Amino acid sequence: MAAGGDGGACAPQRPYELVVFGASGFTGQFVVEEVARAAAGGDLRGGLRWAVAGRSREKLRAVLERAAERLGKAALGAEVGLLLCDVSDATSLAAMARQTRLVLNCVGPYRFFGEPVVEACVENGASCIDISGEPQFLEGMYLKYNEKAAEKGVYVIGSCGFDSIPADMGVLYTRDKLKGTLTGVESFLTVKSGPEGVCVHDGTWKSAVYGLADQDNLRKLRKKIGYAPVPVVGAKLKRRGLVFYNQEFKEYSIPFMGSDVSVVKRSQRYLHTELQETPVQYGAYVNIGGLGSVIKLMFAGILFLLLVKFSFGRKLLTKYPEFFSAGRFTKKGPTQKQMDGTSFTMTFFGEGYSEGQDPQNGKPNVKICTEVKGPEPGYVATPIAMVQAAVSLLEDAACLPKRGGVYSPGAAFSKTKLIERLNKRGVEFSVISKPEV
């Protein structure tokens, strides 16, 4: 059965292959631009039939005009459809899902607005990709819709933005480049900014506020799902402290708070249970700089964690993102200059066992270092990752898992050309140092 549950050759073809939902939102506008670029660049065999969806016809038109201007075109005219659709109106969501093979869902925070879109897609035979970094949403959708999506032959793939494609695909890339068996990887994220500094839109801030407030429910959810434990193969990866000095980078690092660890774990569990691949242990960290940064971050973090536990605290945090994040998060989001000056590097240090060595015995005897580099994470790399995931889903359909379902990116795309596609668009995977035995 073809992806998109279109019921084989005799079913009428859907008018669109891809719809961007929430197209006029802050992130949505950049996703629209990236889809337009992919459509113009001939990434897809036989062109791309696509549409934008949202609440306001005027705003959707404006976003298409902006994208055309940014691509140096007169207009993205008649070839792009316009669908009026509201996340609080289930009928409109169903109508959108029936018209396309794939929905790119840009309406967050997903814990509040994500499920109706997943439900509409699964019920109406469309696949769905989102850029959520919220483990509770991602895993909740797995619990509720995995079986139904499998029945319908559609794919629901969350966390296809900066959370967590670089980490999830980076671990797989590292594994594939090591001659032997990779058993453990740690990644270190460095975000570089220009003179204008770094800035994030407050939508991401809101997701973080509600996510941290809800840790207990995430534990309950995982109990309910009843995940099979993933066996530890090879030497056990050491957990590092809350703050530590990193010799490799000569700066301080802290555990990465995003969804990367939980997403990679789900991918590794799937690849182990379904494809009998050796599971890789993973730890994610972010480099924060010198001692001054550590002290500032500790104060901010303690304040954040105190406030996040109470509803009035959450109201304060979400009302004044700029104040509580020392200007890092704003309601306006970053300027073009700030985005142009920002980039990321994620460095992976892997260890494992050379060919012919038994990972169940003795110490790891090979190391490898790889990296994923890219432009500004939130609004440049995220749309690239999301749109290339979409292109892979549409173009590499034969390489996706045989059954539909709710998947993490690594589980869905491990056999596709996604890494190759990302490399071409400037999210670049490379080997820094070859394994030495």
C-alpha positions as CSV (number, residue, x, y, z in Angstrom):
1,M,0.0,0.0,0.0
2,A,1.4,3.4,-1.0
3,A,2.3,6.0,1.7
4,G,-0.7,8.2,2.2
5,G,-3.1,5.3,2.3
6,D,-4.4,6.2,-1.2
7,G,-5.7,2.6,-1.7
8,G,-3.7,1.6,-4.7
9,A,-4.0,2.5,-8.3
10,C,-7.8,2.8,-8.7
11,A,-8.3,5.4,-5.9
12,P,-8.7,9.0,-7.2
13,Q,-5.5,10.9,-6.8
14,R,-5.4,13.5,-4.0
15,P,-5.1,17.1,-5.3
16,Y,-1.9,17.8,-3.2
17,E,1.2,15.8,-2.2
18,L,2.0,18.2,0.6
19,V,0.2,20.8,2.7
20,V,1.9,23.2,5.1
21,F,-0.5,23.7,8.0
22,G,0.1,26.8,10.2
23,A,1.8,28.3,7.2
24,S,1.4,31.9,8.4
25,G,2.8,31.3,11.8
26,F,6.3,32.4,12.8
27,T,8.0,29.1,11.9
28,G,5.4,28.2,9.2
29,Q,6.5,31.1,7.0
30,F,10.1,29.7,6.8
31,V,8.8,26.2,6.1
32,V,6.7,27.6,3.2
33,E,9.8,29.3,1.8
34,E,11.7,26.0,2.1
35,V,9.0,24.0,0.4
36,A,8.9,26.6,-2.5
37,R,12.6,26.2,-2.8
38,A,12.4,22.4,-3.0
39,A,9.5,22.6,-5.5
40,A,11.5,25.0,-7.7
41,G,14.8,23.0,-7.3
42,G,13.4,19.9,-8.9
43,D,14.0,17.7,-5.7
44,L,10.9,15.8,-6.6
45,R,10.2,13.7,-9.6
46,G,7.4,15.2,-11.6
47,G,7.1,18.4,-9.7
48,L,5.3,19.1,-6.4
49,R,1.6,19.8,-6.0
50,W,1.3,21.7,-2.7
51,A,-0.8,24.0,-0.7
52,V,-0.7,26.3,2.4
53,A,-3.3,26.0,5.1
54,G,-4.3,28.3,8.0
55,R,-7.0,30.5,9.4
56,S,-6.7,33.7,7.3
57,R,-6.7,33.9,3.5
58,E,-4.9,37.3,3.7
59,K,-2.1,36.0,5.9
60,L,-1.6,32.9,3.7
61,R,-1.4,35.1,0.6
62,A,1.1,37.4,2.3
63,V,3.3,34.4,3.3
64,L,3.3,33.2,-0.3
65,E,4.2,36.6,-1.5
66,R,7.0,36.8,1.0
67,A,8.3,33.4,-0.1
68,A,8.2,34.4,-3.7
69,E,10.1,37.6,-3.0
70,R,12.8,35.7,-1.0
71,L,13.3,33.3,-3.9
72,G,13.5,36.1,-6.4
73,K,10.3,35.0,-8.2
74,A,7.5,37.2,-9.4
75,A,4.9,35.1,-7.6
76,L,4.1,31.6,-6.4
77,G,0.9,31.8,-8.3
78,A,-1.7,29.3,-9.2
79,E,0.4,26.2,-8.6
80,V,0.1,26.6,-4.8
81,G,-3.3,25.9,-3.2
82,L,-4.9,27.8,-0.3
83,L,-6.9,25.9,2.3
84,L,-8.8,27.6,5.1
85,C,-8.4,25.5,8.2
86,D,-8.5,26.0,12.0
87,V,-7.0,23.7,14.6
88,S,-10.1,24.0,16.7
89,D,-12.4,22.9,13.9
90,A,-12.2,19.2,13.3
91,T,-14.2,19.3,10.1
92,S,-11.8,21.7,8.5
93,L,-8.8,19.5,9.6
94,A,-10.4,16.4,8.1
95,A,-11.1,18.3,4.8
96,M,-7.5,19.3,4.6
97,A,-6.2,15.8,5.4
98,R,-8.4,14.3,2.7
99,Q,-6.8,16.5,0.0
100,T,-3.2,15.6,0.6
101,R,-0.7,12.7,1.0
102,L,1.2,14.6,3.7
103,V,0.7,17.4,6.2
104,L,3.6,19.4,7.5
105,N,2.2,20.6,10.9
106,C,3.7,23.8,12.1
107,V,1.1,24.7,14.8
108,G,2.6,24.4,18.3
109,P,2.9,24.1,21.2
110,Y,2.0,20.6,20.2
111,R,0.9,19.5,23.6
112,F,-2.1,21.9,23.1
113,F,-2.7,21.9,19.4
114,G,-0.9,18.8,18.0
115,E,-3.3,15.9,18.5
116,P,-6.3,17.1,16.5
117,V,-4.0,17.3,13.4
118,V,-2.6,13.8,14.0
119,E,-6.1,12.4,14.5
120,A,-7.4,14.1,11.3
121,C,-4.5,12.8,9.3
122,V,-4.7,9.2,10.5
123,E,-8.4,9.0,10.1
124,N,-8.3,10.4,6.6
125,G,-5.3,8.5,5.3
126,A,-2.7,11.3,5.2
127,S,0.8,11.1,6.7
128,C,2.0,13.8,9.1
129,I,5.3,15.4,10.0
130,D,5.9,17.9,12.8
131,I,8.8,19.7,14.4
132,S,7.8,19.1,18.1
133,G,10.6,18.9,20.7
134,E,8.1,17.8,23.3
135,P,8.6,14.1,24.4
136,Q,5.3,13.9,26.1
137,F,3.4,14.8,22.9
138,L,5.6,12.6,20.7
139,E,5.3,9.6,22.9
140,G,1.6,10.2,23.6
141,M,0.9,10.1,19.9
142,Y,2.7,6.8,19.7
143,L,0.5,5.4,22.4
144,K,-2.7,6.6,20.9
145,Y,-2.2,6.4,17.1
146,N,0.5,3.9,16.3
147,E,-1.8,1.0,15.6
148,K,-4.4,3.0,13.7
149,A,-1.7,4.6,11.5
150,A,-0.4,1.1,10.7
151,E,-3.9,0.0,9.7
152,K,-4.2,3.0,7.4
153,G,-0.7,2.7,6.0
154,V,0.3,6.3,7.0
155,Y,3.3,7.6,8.7
156,V,3.3,10.0,11.6
157,I,6.8,11.3,12.2
158,G,7.4,13.8,15.0
159,S,10.5,15.8,15.9
160,C,11.6,16.5,12.3
161,G,13.2,19.8,13.0
162,F,16.4,20.8,14.8
163,D,14.8,18.7,17.5
164,S,15.8,15.9,16.7
165,I,16.9,15.2,13.2
166,P,20.6,16.2,13.6
167,A,20.9,14.1,16.8
168,D,18.9,11.1,15.6
169,M,20.4,10.9,12.1
170,G,23.8,11.9,13.5
171,V,23.9,8.8,15.7
172,L,22.9,6.6,12.7
173,Y,25.5,8.3,10.5
174,T,28.2,7.8,13.2
175,R,27.2,4.1,13.4
176,D,27.4,3.6,9.6
177,K,30.8,5.3,9.4
178,L,32.4,3.1,12.1
179,K,34.0,-0.1,10.8
180,G,32.7,-2.5,13.5
181,T,30.0,-2.0,16.1
182,L,29.2,1.4,17.6
183,T,28.0,1.0,21.2
184,G,28.0,4.5,22.7
185,V,27.9,8.1,21.5
186,E,27.9,11.5,23.2
187,S,27.0,14.6,21.3
188,F,28.0,18.2,22.1
189,L,26.1,21.1,20.7
190,T,27.8,24.4,20.1
191,V,25.7,27.4,18.8
192,K,27.7,30.2,17.5
193,S,26.2,33.7,17.1
194,G,27.2,36.9,15.4
195,P,27.5,40.4,16.8
196,E,23.6,40.6,16.9
197,G,23.3,37.6,19.3
198,V,20.9,34.7,19.4
199,C,17.2,35.0,19.7
200,V,14.3,32.5,19.7
201,H,10.6,33.0,19.2
202,D,8.5,32.7,22.3
203,G,6.6,29.7,20.9
204,T,9.6,27.5,21.8
205,W,9.8,29.1,25.2
206,K,6.2,28.2,25.9
207,S,6.8,24.6,24.9
208,A,9.7,24.5,27.4
209,V,7.7,26.1,30.2
210,Y,4.8,23.6,29.9
211,G,7.2,20.7,29.2
212,L,9.2,21.1,32.4
213,A,6.0,21.6,34.4
214,D,4.8,18.3,33.3
215,Q,7.7,15.9,33.9
216,D,5.6,13.6,36.2
217,N,3.0,12.9,33.5
218,L,5.8,11.9,31.1
219,R,6.9,9.2,33.6
220,K,3.3,8.0,33.9
221,L,2.9,7.9,30.1
222,R,6.0,5.9,29.7
223,K,4.8,3.4,32.2
224,K,1.5,3.1,30.3
225,I,3.3,2.5,27.0
226,G,5.4,-0.2,28.8
227,Y,8.4,0.1,26.5
228,A,10.6,-3.0,26.2
229,P,14.0,-2.1,27.9
230,V,16.8,-1.5,25.4
231,P,19.7,-3.8,26.3
232,V,23.1,-2.2,27.1
233,V,25.6,-3.6,24.6
234,G,29.3,-2.8,25.2
235,A,30.8,-0.7,28.0
236,K,28.1,1.3,29.8
237,L,28.0,4.9,28.9
238,K,28.8,7.1,31.9
239,R,26.2,9.7,32.9
240,R,27.9,13.1,33.3
241,G,27.1,15.7,35.9
242,L,24.8,18.7,35.7
243,V,27.8,21.0,34.8
244,F,31.2,19.8,33.8
245,Y,34.3,21.1,32.2
246,N,34.9,19.7,28.8
247,Q,38.5,19.0,27.9
248,E,37.8,18.6,24.2
249,F,36.2,22.0,23.8
250,K,37.9,23.8,26.7
251,E,34.5,25.1,28.0
252,Y,31.7,24.1,30.3
253,S,28.9,21.8,29.2
254,I,25.5,20.8,30.6
255,P,23.0,18.0,29.6
256,F,20.9,19.1,26.6
257,M,17.3,19.7,27.8
258,G,15.6,19.0,24.5
259,S,14.0,15.9,23.1
260,D,17.1,14.4,21.5
261,V,17.9,11.7,24.1
262,S,14.3,10.4,24.2
263,V,14.0,10.5,20.4
264,V,17.3,8.7,19.8
265,K,16.3,6.1,22.4
266,R,13.0,5.4,20.6
267,S,14.8,5.0,17.3
268,Q,17.4,2.7,18.8
269,R,14.7,0.6,20.4
270,Y,12.8,0.3,17.1
271,L,16.0,-0.6,15.1
272,H,16.9,-3.2,17.7
273,T,13.5,-4.9,18.1
274,E,12.4,-4.7,14.5
275,L,15.7,-4.9,12.5
276,Q,17.9,-6.6,15.1
277,E,20.5,-3.9,14.9
278,T,22.9,-3.3,17.9
279,P,21.4,-0.6,20.0
280,V,23.6,2.5,20.6
281,Q,23.7,4.3,24.0
282,Y,23.5,8.0,23.8
283,G,24.0,11.2,25.8
284,A,23.4,14.7,24.7
285,Y,25.2,17.8,26.0
286,V,25.4,21.5,25.1
287,N,28.5,23.7,25.4
288,I,27.8,26.9,27.3
289,G,31.1,28.7,27.6
290,G,33.2,29.9,30.5
291,L,32.5,30.1,34.2
292,G,30.6,33.4,33.9
293,S,28.0,31.7,31.6
294,V,27.7,28.8,34.1
295,I,26.9,31.2,37.0
296,K,24.4,33.2,34.9
297,L,22.7,30.0,33.7
298,M,22.5,28.5,37.2
299,F,20.7,31.6,38.5
300,A,18.3,31.7,35.5
301,G,17.7,27.9,35.8
302,I,16.9,27.9,39.5
303,L,14.5,30.8,39.0
304,F,12.9,29.0,36.0
305,L,12.5,25.7,37.9
306,L,11.0,27.5,40.9
307,L,8.4,29.4,38.8
308,V,7.5,26.6,36.5
309,K,6.1,24.5,39.4
310,F,3.2,26.9,40.0
311,S,0.5,28.1,37.7
312,F,1.1,31.8,38.6
313,G,4.8,31.3,37.9
314,R,4.0,29.8,34.5
315,K,1.8,32.8,33.7
316,L,4.7,35.1,34.6
317,L,7.1,33.1,32.5
318,T,4.9,33.0,29.4
319,K,3.9,36.6,29.7
320,Y,7.4,38.0,30.0
321,P,9.7,35.7,28.1
322,E,12.2,38.4,27.3
323,F,12.7,39.3,31.0
324,F,13.1,35.7,32.3
325,S,15.3,34.6,29.4
326,A,17.6,37.7,29.6
327,G,16.5,38.6,26.0
328,R,17.1,35.2,24.5
329,F,13.3,34.6,23.8
330,T,11.1,37.3,22.4
331,K,7.5,37.5,21.1
332,K,8.8,38.9,17.8
333,G,11.4,36.2,17.2
334,P,14.9,36.7,15.7
335,T,15.7,39.4,13.1
336,Q,17.1,38.3,9.7
337,K,20.5,39.6,10.7
338,Q,20.5,37.5,13.9
339,M,19.5,34.4,11.9
340,D,22.2,35.1,9.3
341,G,24.9,35.4,12.0
342,T,23.9,32.1,13.8
343,S,25.0,28.6,13.2
344,F,25.4,25.3,15.0
345,T,27.8,22.4,15.2
346,M,26.9,19.1,16.8
347,T,30.0,16.9,17.5
348,F,29.6,13.2,18.1
349,F,32.1,11.1,19.9
350,G,31.5,7.5,19.4
351,E,33.1,4.4,20.8
352,G,32.7,0.7,19.9
353,Y,34.3,-2.6,19.0
354,S,36.3,-3.3,15.8
355,E,35.1,-6.0,13.4
356,G,35.6,-9.4,14.9
357,Q,35.6,-8.0,18.5
358,D,32.7,-9.2,20.7
359,P,31.0,-6.1,22.1
360,Q,29.8,-8.3,25.1
361,N,33.4,-8.7,26.2
362,G,36.2,-6.3,27.1
363,K,36.5,-2.6,26.7
364,P,35.6,-0.6,23.5
365,N,38.7,-0.5,21.2
366,V,37.6,1.9,18.5
367,K,36.7,5.6,18.6
368,I,35.2,7.9,15.9
369,C,34.3,11.6,15.8
370,T,31.7,13.0,13.4
371,E,29.8,16.2,13.2
372,V,26.6,17.7,11.9
373,K,27.0,21.4,11.0
374,G,24.3,23.8,9.9
375,P,22.8,27.3,9.8
376,E,20.7,28.9,12.5
377,P,18.9,26.0,14.3
378,G,15.3,27.3,15.0
379,Y,14.2,28.9,11.7
380,V,16.7,27.9,9.0
381,A,17.9,24.4,9.9
382,T,14.5,23.4,11.2
383,P,12.6,24.1,8.0
384,I,15.4,22.4,6.0
385,A,15.2,19.3,8.1
386,M,11.4,19.2,8.0
387,V,11.1,19.7,4.3
388,Q,13.8,17.2,3.4
389,A,12.1,14.7,5.7
390,A,8.9,15.4,3.7
391,V,10.8,14.9,0.4
392,S,12.2,11.6,1.7
393,L,8.8,10.4,2.7
394,L,7.4,11.2,-0.7
395,E,10.3,10.2,-2.8
396,D,12.0,7.3,-0.9
397,A,8.6,5.7,0.0
398,A,10.0,2.2,-0.9
399,C,12.7,2.6,1.8
400,L,10.3,3.5,4.7
401,P,9.3,1.0,7.3
402,K,7.0,-1.6,5.7
403,R,4.2,-0.7,8.1
404,G,2.7,2.7,8.7
405,G,2.8,3.9,12.3
406,V,4.0,6.6,14.6
407,Y,7.8,6.8,14.2
408,S,10.8,8.8,15.3
409,P,12.9,10.2,12.4
410,G,15.7,7.6,12.7
411,A,13.2,4.7,12.7
412,A,11.4,6.1,9.7
413,F,14.4,7.4,7.6
414,S,17.3,5.1,8.5
415,K,17.1,3.4,5.0
416,T,16.3,6.5,3.0
417,K,18.4,9.2,1.4
418,L,17.6,11.8,4.0
419,I,21.2,12.4,5.1
420,E,22.3,12.9,1.5
421,R,19.4,15.3,0.9
422,L,20.3,17.3,4.1
423,N,23.9,17.5,3.0
424,K,22.9,19.1,-0.3
425,R,20.8,21.8,1.6
426,G,23.6,22.8,4.0
427,V,22.9,20.6,7.0
428,E,26.2,18.7,6.6
429,F,27.2,15.4,8.1
430,S,30.9,14.6,8.0
431,V,33.6,12.4,9.7
432,I,36.1,14.4,11.6
433,S,38.5,11.7,12.7
434,K,38.5,8.2,11.4
435,P,38.4,5.3,13.8
436,E,41.7,4.3,15.3
437,V,42.0,0.9,16.9
